Amino acid sequence: MLDETSGSTVPRRQLGRLFTELREHATITLDEAARALDCSRQKIWRIEKGLVPVRLVDARAMCDLYRVPEEMAAIVAGLAKETRAKGWWHSYGDVVPSWFSLYVGLESSATLLRQYDSELIPGLLQTRAYASELFRRKNPTMAPEEREKLVAVRLQRQSILVRRLPVAPTLQVVLSEAVLRRSIPDRQAMIEQLRHLLDVAALPNVSLRVLPLAAGPPLASETGTFVVLGFPQGLGRASTEPTTVYLENITGALYLDRPTEVAAFVHVWNDLESLASGEAESGKMINMIIEEHHD
């Protein structure tokens, strides 16, 4: 029996959508596929819905049935292997809650990340010292080795910004000026964090803009921090994953992917972009705040 809890959920859903497209392109119904593959209709349906990991032998049989070109079949085989593998973050055990494991998978699969934060430096842009201080404040009784695991997960996530394959995602960030001025106790560590922002913002795939306090309250005042994740296209025009909005709170997270929900947050994002300073001006502001810390 296939285990619905093993493997990474993102590759399963990606492969499921791909198999649906391939089957429909071959004009084969679910029932016809089940008969040809000598399995139940339910099995094919569960694979297409991304509910179960996929054995390589089944993936190859489906590719043969759907007359999938060799190059695409190789992609399918790779995805099938990923459905049975656990993401790197699983090696950190219970320190990563299940609701956040899904986000890490989505984040690593996204091609475009648009993030607004009004309170903190986003995880993808944090230094070790800044992240460690946040986790210490959140749970001061946590054992140092457990806290270090959380910091390690956060730092490991940042590797997506400089990876070569798959191509690193585009990261667009808007930060409230208040985030830059809300210092951690170690002033030197905060200076290093601000300098790190400038370093990461210099990457060709990263855009960092500051929302000045003088710009007034944005529409995002009603949403708080959020991330809009966009994903690569599949065979047709549809993406491998629907555009998803991620909202995190102290006990869990929300994943919104209904078109009306996504449209509402894209509207908020557009408002942020209209109010935020340009990249060059934002860099000047960060440098100015660094100088203030030296005073």
BALO-162971 format. One record per residue (C-alpha): residue number from 0; z, x, y. Coordinates in Angstrom, 1 decimal, decimal comma. Last residue first. Example, Ala and Ser with C-alpha at 12.3 -4.5 7.8 and 13.67 -1.06 7.14 Angstrom:
2
site k 1&Z 7,1&X 13,7&Y -1,1
site k 0&Z 7,8&X 12,3&Y -4,5
This chain:
295
site k 294&Z 16,2&X 27,0&Y 57,3
site k 293&Z 14,5&X 27,9&Y 54,0
site k 292&Z 14,6&X 24,2&Y 52,9
site k 291&Z 12,7&X 23,3&Y 56,1
site k 290&Z 10,0&X 25,8&Y 55,2
site k 289&Z 9,5&X 24,0&Y 51,9
site k 288&Z 9,3&X 20,7&Y 53,8
site k 287&Z 6,5&X 22,1&Y 56,0
site k 286&Z 4,6&X 23,4&Y 52,9
site k 285&Z 4,8&X 19,9&Y 51,4
site k 284&Z 3,5&X 18,4&Y 54,6
site k 283&Z 0,6&X 20,9&Y 54,8
site k 282&Z -0,4&X 20,1&Y 51,2
site k 281&Z -0,4&X 16,4&Y 52,1
site k 280&Z -2,7&X 17,1&Y 55,0
site k 279&Z -5,1&X 18,9&Y 52,7
site k 278&Z -5,0&X 16,1&Y 50,1
site k 277&Z -5,5&X 13,3&Y 52,5
site k 276&Z -2,5&X 11,3&Y 53,8
site k 275&Z -1,7&X 8,1&Y 52,0
site k 274&Z -2,2&X 4,6&Y 53,5
site k 273&Z -5,7&X 3,7&Y 52,2
site k 272&Z -4,9&X 5,3&Y 48,9
site k 271&Z -1,8&X 3,3&Y 48,5
site k 270&Z -3,6&X 0,0&Y 49,2
site k 269&Z -6,2&X 0,9&Y 46,6
site k 268&Z -3,4&X 1,5&Y 44,1
site k 267&Z -1,9&X -2,0&Y 44,9
site k 266&Z -5,3&X -3,5&Y 44,2
site k 265&Z -5,6&X -1,5&Y 41,0
site k 264&Z -2,2&X -2,9&Y 40,1
site k 263&Z -3,4&X -6,5&Y 40,5
site k 262&Z -6,6&X -5,8&Y 38,7
site k 261&Z -4,7&X -4,5&Y 35,7
site k 260&Z -2,7&X -7,6&Y 35,4
site k 259&Z -5,8&X -9,9&Y 35,7
site k 258&Z -7,6&X -7,8&Y 33,1
site k 257&Z -4,8&X -8,0&Y 30,6
site k 256&Z -3,6&X -4,5&Y 29,7
site k 255&Z 0,0&X -4,3&Y 30,7
site k 254&Z 2,4&X -2,0&Y 28,8
site k 253&Z 6,0&X -2,5&Y 29,8
site k 252&Z 8,8&X 0,0&Y 29,2
site k 251&Z 12,3&X 0,5&Y 27,9
site k 250&Z 16,0&X 0,6&Y 28,7
site k 249&Z 16,1&X 2,4&Y 32,1
site k 248&Z 12,7&X 1,2&Y 33,3
site k 247&Z 9,1&X 2,2&Y 32,8
site k 246&Z 5,9&X 0,5&Y 33,8
site k 245&Z 2,6&X 1,5&Y 32,3
site k 244&Z -0,7&X -0,2&Y 33,3
site k 243&Z -3,4&X 0,0&Y 30,7
site k 242&Z -7,2&X 0,2&Y 30,9
site k 241&Z -8,3&X -1,1&Y 27,5
site k 240&Z -8,7&X 1,6&Y 24,8
site k 239&Z -11,9&X 3,1&Y 23,3
site k 238&Z -13,7&X 1,9&Y 26,4
site k 237&Z -16,3&X -0,8&Y 26,3
site k 236&Z -19,8&X 0,0&Y 27,6
site k 235&Z -21,2&X 0,6&Y 24,1
site k 234&Z -20,4&X 3,3&Y 21,7
site k 233&Z -16,9&X 3,9&Y 23,1
site k 232&Z -16,0&X 4,9&Y 26,6
site k 231&Z -13,1&X 7,1&Y 27,4
site k 230&Z -9,8&X 5,7&Y 28,6
site k 229&Z -8,1&X 4,8&Y 31,9
site k 228&Z -4,4&X 4,8&Y 32,4
site k 227&Z -2,7&X 3,2&Y 35,4
site k 226&Z 0,8&X 4,6&Y 36,0
site k 225&Z 3,6&X 2,8&Y 37,8
site k 224&Z 6,6&X 3,4&Y 40,0
site k 223&Z 7,9&X 0,5&Y 42,1
site k 222&Z 5,9&X -2,8&Y 42,0
site k 221&Z 7,1&X -4,6&Y 45,1
site k 220&Z 7,2&X -1,6&Y 47,4
site k 219&Z 3,8&X -0,8&Y 45,9
site k 218&Z 2,2&X -3,1&Y 48,5
site k 217&Z 3,0&X -0,3&Y 50,9
site k 216&Z 6,0&X -0,2&Y 53,4
site k 215&Z 5,3&X 1,7&Y 56,6
site k 214&Z 2,9&X 4,7&Y 57,1
site k 213&Z 5,7&X 6,5&Y 58,9
site k 212&Z 7,3&X 7,3&Y 55,6
site k 211&Z 4,3&X 9,3&Y 54,8
site k 210&Z 2,5&X 8,6&Y 51,4
site k 209&Z 1,7&X 12,0&Y 50,0
site k 208&Z -1,5&X 12,9&Y 48,1
site k 207&Z -2,0&X 14,9&Y 45,0
site k 206&Z -5,4&X 15,1&Y 43,2
site k 205&Z -5,7&X 17,0&Y 39,9
site k 204&Z -8,8&X 17,7&Y 37,9
site k 203&Z -9,9&X 20,8&Y 39,9
site k 202&Z -6,4&X 22,3&Y 39,7
site k 201&Z -5,0&X 23,2&Y 43,1
site k 200&Z -2,6&X 20,2&Y 43,0
site k 199&Z -0,8&X 22,0&Y 40,1
site k 198&Z -0,1&X 25,0&Y 42,3
site k 197&Z 1,0&X 22,9&Y 45,3
site k 196&Z 3,3&X 20,8&Y 43,1
site k 195&Z 4,8&X 24,0&Y 41,7
site k 194&Z 5,6&X 25,1&Y 45,3
site k 193&Z 7,6&X 21,9&Y 45,7
site k 192&Z 9,4&X 22,6&Y 42,4
site k 191&Z 10,2&X 26,2&Y 43,3
site k 190&Z 11,7&X 25,0&Y 46,6
site k 189&Z 13,8&X 22,5&Y 44,7
site k 188&Z 15,0&X 25,2&Y 42,3
site k 187&Z 16,0&X 27,2&Y 45,4
site k 186&Z 17,9&X 24,2&Y 46,8
site k 185&Z 19,9&X 23,7&Y 43,6
site k 184&Z 21,5&X 20,3&Y 44,2
site k 183&Z 18,2&X 18,4&Y 43,6
site k 182&Z 16,4&X 17,4&Y 46,8
site k 181&Z 15,1&X 14,0&Y 47,9
site k 180&Z 12,8&X 15,2&Y 50,7
site k 179&Z 9,7&X 15,4&Y 48,4
site k 178&Z 10,3&X 12,0&Y 46,8
site k 177&Z 11,0&X 10,5&Y 50,2
site k 176&Z 7,4&X 11,4&Y 51,3
site k 175&Z 6,3&X 8,8&Y 48,7
site k 174&Z 4,1&X 10,4&Y 46,1
site k 173&Z 0,5&X 9,4&Y 45,3
site k 172&Z -1,0&X 11,1&Y 42,2
site k 171&Z -4,5&X 11,2&Y 40,7
site k 170&Z -4,8&X 13,0&Y 37,4
site k 169&Z -8,2&X 13,5&Y 35,9
site k 168&Z -7,9&X 14,1&Y 32,2
site k 167&Z -8,5&X 17,5&Y 30,5
site k 166&Z -11,6&X 17,6&Y 28,3
site k 165&Z -10,8&X 17,2&Y 24,7
site k 164&Z -10,8&X 20,0&Y 24,2
site k 163&Z -10,2&X 22,4&Y 27,1
site k 162&Z -6,6&X 21,7&Y 27,9
site k 161&Z -5,2&X 22,4&Y 31,4
site k 160&Z -3,8&X 19,0&Y 32,4
site k 159&Z -3,0&X 18,0&Y 28,9
site k 158&Z -0,5&X 20,9&Y 28,7
site k 157&Z 1,9&X 18,9&Y 30,9
site k 156&Z 3,1&X 16,9&Y 27,9
site k 155&Z 4,7&X 20,1&Y 26,5
site k 154&Z 6,9&X 20,4&Y 29,6
site k 153&Z 8,2&X 16,9&Y 29,2
site k 152&Z 8,8&X 17,3&Y 25,4
site k 151&Z 10,6&X 20,6&Y 26,0
site k 150&Z 12,8&X 19,0&Y 28,7
site k 149&Z 13,9&X 16,4&Y 26,2
site k 148&Z 14,5&X 19,0&Y 23,5
site k 147&Z 16,6&X 21,0&Y 26,1
site k 146&Z 18,8&X 18,0&Y 26,6
site k 145&Z 19,5&X 17,8&Y 22,9
site k 144&Z 20,4&X 21,5&Y 22,9
site k 143&Z 22,7&X 21,0&Y 25,9
site k 142&Z 24,6&X 18,2&Y 24,2
site k 141&Z 24,5&X 15,0&Y 26,2
site k 140&Z 27,7&X 14,1&Y 28,1
site k 139&Z 26,0&X 14,2&Y 31,5
site k 138&Z 23,4&X 11,6&Y 30,5
site k 137&Z 21,1&X 10,7&Y 33,4
site k 136&Z 22,3&X 13,4&Y 35,7
site k 135&Z 21,8&X 16,1&Y 33,1
site k 134&Z 18,3&X 14,7&Y 32,3
site k 133&Z 17,3&X 14,8&Y 36,0
site k 132&Z 18,7&X 18,4&Y 36,4
site k 131&Z 16,8&X 19,6&Y 33,3
site k 130&Z 13,6&X 18,1&Y 34,7
site k 129&Z 14,0&X 19,9&Y 38,0
site k 128&Z 14,8&X 23,2&Y 36,4
site k 127&Z 11,9&X 23,0&Y 33,9
site k 126&Z 9,4&X 22,2&Y 36,6
site k 125&Z 8,0&X 18,7&Y 37,0
site k 124&Z 4,4&X 17,8&Y 37,7
site k 123&Z 3,6&X 15,9&Y 34,5
site k 122&Z 7,0&X 14,2&Y 34,6
site k 121&Z 6,4&X 12,7&Y 38,0
site k 120&Z 8,5&X 14,0&Y 40,9
site k 119&Z 11,0&X 11,2&Y 41,6
site k 118&Z 11,7&X 8,1&Y 43,7
site k 117&Z 8,6&X 6,5&Y 45,1
site k 116&Z 6,1&X 7,4&Y 42,4
site k 115&Z 2,5&X 6,3&Y 42,1
site k 114&Z 0,3&X 7,4&Y 39,2
site k 113&Z -3,4&X 7,2&Y 38,5
site k 112&Z -4,3&X 8,8&Y 35,1
site k 111&Z -7,9&X 9,1&Y 34,1
site k 110&Z -9,3&X 10,4&Y 30,8
site k 109&Z -6,5&X 9,0&Y 28,7
site k 108&Z -5,8&X 10,1&Y 25,1
site k 107&Z -2,8&X 12,3&Y 25,8
site k 106&Z -1,3&X 9,7&Y 28,0
site k 105&Z -1,8&X 6,9&Y 25,4
site k 104&Z 0,0&X 9,0&Y 22,8
site k 103&Z 2,8&X 9,9&Y 25,2
site k 102&Z 3,1&X 6,2&Y 26,1
site k 101&Z 3,5&X 5,1&Y 22,5
site k 100&Z 6,2&X 7,7&Y 21,9
site k 99&Z 8,0&X 6,3&Y 25,0
site k 98&Z 8,7&X 2,9&Y 23,3
site k 97&Z 9,8&X 4,8&Y 20,1
site k 96&Z 12,4&X 6,8&Y 22,0
site k 95&Z 12,0&X 10,5&Y 22,1
site k 94&Z 15,3&X 12,2&Y 21,4
site k 93&Z 15,2&X 10,8&Y 17,9
site k 92&Z 12,9&X 13,4&Y 16,5
site k 91&Z 11,4&X 16,2&Y 18,5
site k 90&Z 8,7&X 16,8&Y 15,9
site k 89&Z 7,4&X 13,3&Y 16,7
site k 88&Z 6,1&X 14,7&Y 20,0
site k 87&Z 3,3&X 16,6&Y 18,3
site k 86&Z 1,7&X 13,3&Y 17,2
site k 85&Z 1,9&X 12,3&Y 13,6
site k 84&Z -1,1&X 12,5&Y 11,4
site k 83&Z -2,5&X 9,7&Y 9,3
site k 82&Z -4,5&X 8,1&Y 12,0
site k 81&Z -5,6&X 11,6&Y 13,1
site k 80&Z -7,5&X 12,1&Y 9,9
site k 79&Z -9,4&X 8,9&Y 10,4
site k 78&Z -10,3&X 10,0&Y 13,9
site k 77&Z -11,8&X 13,2&Y 12,6
site k 76&Z -13,8&X 11,3&Y 10,0
site k 75&Z -15,1&X 8,8&Y 12,6
site k 74&Z -16,2&X 11,7&Y 14,8
site k 73&Z -18,0&X 13,3&Y 11,8
site k 72&Z -19,6&X 9,9&Y 11,0
site k 71&Z -20,9&X 9,8&Y 14,6
site k 70&Z -22,8&X 13,1&Y 14,1
site k 69&Z -24,1&X 12,0&Y 10,7
site k 68&Z -25,5&X 8,8&Y 11,9
site k 67&Z -23,7&X 5,6&Y 10,7
site k 66&Z -25,6&X 3,5&Y 8,2
site k 65&Z -22,9&X 0,8&Y 8,3
site k 64&Z -22,3&X 1,0&Y 4,5
site k 63&Z -22,3&X 4,8&Y 4,6
site k 62&Z -19,8&X 4,9&Y 7,5
site k 61&Z -17,6&X 2,4&Y 5,7
site k 60&Z -17,6&X 4,6&Y 2,6
site k 59&Z -16,8&X 7,6&Y 4,7
site k 58&Z -13,8&X 5,9&Y 6,4
site k 57&Z -12,5&X 4,6&Y 3,1
site k 56&Z -12,6&X 8,1&Y 1,5
site k 55&Z -10,9&X 9,5&Y 4,7
site k 54&Z -8,0&X 7,1&Y 4,2
site k 53&Z -7,3&X 5,0&Y 7,3
site k 52&Z -3,9&X 4,4&Y 8,9
site k 51&Z -3,0&X 0,8&Y 9,4
site k 50&Z -2,8&X -1,8&Y 12,2
site k 49&Z -5,7&X -0,6&Y 14,2
site k 48&Z -7,2&X -4,1&Y 14,5
site k 47&Z -10,4&X -2,9&Y 12,7
site k 46&Z -8,3&X -1,4&Y 9,8
site k 45&Z -6,4&X -4,6&Y 9,5
site k 44&Z -9,6&X -6,7&Y 9,4
site k 43&Z -11,1&X -4,5&Y 6,7
site k 42&Z -8,0&X -4,8&Y 4,6
site k 41&Z -7,8&X -8,5&Y 5,1
site k 40&Z -11,4&X -9,0&Y 3,9
site k 39&Z -10,2&X -7,6&Y 0,6
site k 38&Z -11,8&X -4,7&Y -1,1
site k 37&Z -14,9&X -3,9&Y -3,2
site k 36&Z -16,7&X -2,0&Y -0,3
site k 35&Z -19,8&X -4,2&Y -0,5
site k 34&Z -17,7&X -7,4&Y -0,9
site k 33&Z -15,4&X -6,5&Y 2,0
site k 32&Z -18,3&X -5,6&Y 4,3
site k 31&Z -20,0&X -8,9&Y 3,5
site k 30&Z -16,8&X -10,8&Y 4,3
site k 29&Z -16,3&X -9,0&Y 7,6
site k 28&Z -19,9&X -9,6&Y 8,6
site k 27&Z -22,6&X -7,0&Y 8,7
site k 26&Z -25,1&X -6,9&Y 11,6
site k 25&Z -25,2&X -3,0&Y 11,5
site k 24&Z -24,2&X -3,0&Y 15,2
site k 23&Z -21,4&X -5,4&Y 14,3
site k 22&Z -20,1&X -3,0&Y 11,7
site k 21&Z -20,4&X 0,0&Y 14,0
site k 20&Z -18,7&X -1,8&Y 16,9
site k 19&Z -15,8&X -3,1&Y 14,7
site k 18&Z -15,4&X 0,4&Y 13,2
site k 17&Z -15,2&X 1,9&Y 16,7
site k 16&Z -12,5&X -0,7&Y 17,7
site k 15&Z -10,5&X 0,2&Y 14,7
site k 14&Z -10,9&X 3,9&Y 15,2
site k 13&Z -9,5&X 3,7&Y 18,7
site k 12&Z -6,7&X 1,5&Y 17,5
site k 11&Z -5,8&X 3,9&Y 14,8
site k 10&Z -6,2&X 6,9&Y 17,1
site k 9&Z -3,6&X 5,3&Y 19,4
site k 8&Z -1,1&X 4,2&Y 16,8
site k 7&Z -0,3&X 7,7&Y 15,5
site k 6&Z 0,5&X 7,9&Y 11,8
site k 5&Z 3,0&X 6,0&Y 9,7
site k 4&Z 4,4&X 2,6&Y 10,6
site k 3&Z 1,8&X 0,4&Y 9,1
site k 2&Z 2,0&X 2,1&Y 5,7
site k 1&Z -0,9&X 1,3&Y 3,4
site k 0&Z 0,0&X 0,0&Y 0,0
